[in-house]
Amino acid sequence: MRKTMTKDDLIAIGYKPHTAVSLIRQAKEIMVKKGYPFYNNKRLGRVPRDVVESLLGVSLKEEISTDGDN
């Protein structure tokens, strides 16, 4: 199972593009608040899967894999 997600992963499972971008932004804000300033970079679009799952309140299936790494 991949440990990170991108907006394309969220779009692949059915989220609208704007919603996917918004979720990634929110996850990045959470990571910065947790003490990871690395996520305070607008070019970074990959966030930990568990943070996205906590935002959504659901566990995402492991079928999400667009490029096969992780």
CORDA-V910300 format. One record per residue. N is the residue number from 1. PSI is psi in radians with two decimals (999 if undefined). Layout:
N&PSI / N&PSI
This chain:
1&2.37 / 2&2.51 / 3&-0.16 / 4&2.87 / 5&2.70 / 6&3.03 / 7&-0.57 / 8&-0.60 / 9&-0.75 / 10&-0.69 / 11&-0.67 / 12&-0.47 / 13&0.10 / 14&0.01 / 15&2.54 / 16&2.64 / 17&-0.77 / 18&-0.71 / 19&-0.73 / 20&-0.79 / 21&-0.73 / 22&-0.74 / 23&-0.71 / 24&-0.74 / 25&-0.79 / 26&-0.72 / 27&-0.68 / 28&-0.71 / 29&-0.73 / 30&-0.76 / 31&-0.65 / 32&-0.74 / 33&-0.51 / 34&-0.12 / 35&0.39 / 36&1.44 / 37&-0.26 / 38&-0.55 / 39&-0.05 / 40&0.99 / 41&2.05 / 42&-0.30 / 43&-0.22 / 44&2.17 / 45&0.29 / 46&2.19 / 47&2.80 / 48&2.38 / 49&-0.71 / 50&-0.51 / 51&-0.72 / 52&-0.74 / 53&-0.66 / 54&-0.61 / 55&-0.72 / 56&-0.48 / 57&0.26 / 58&2.77 / 59&2.25 / 60&2.50 / 61&2.72 / 62&0.06 / 63&-0.19 / 64&1.89 / 65&1.93 / 66&-0.56 / 67&-0.07 / 68&-0.11 / 69&2.82 / 70&999
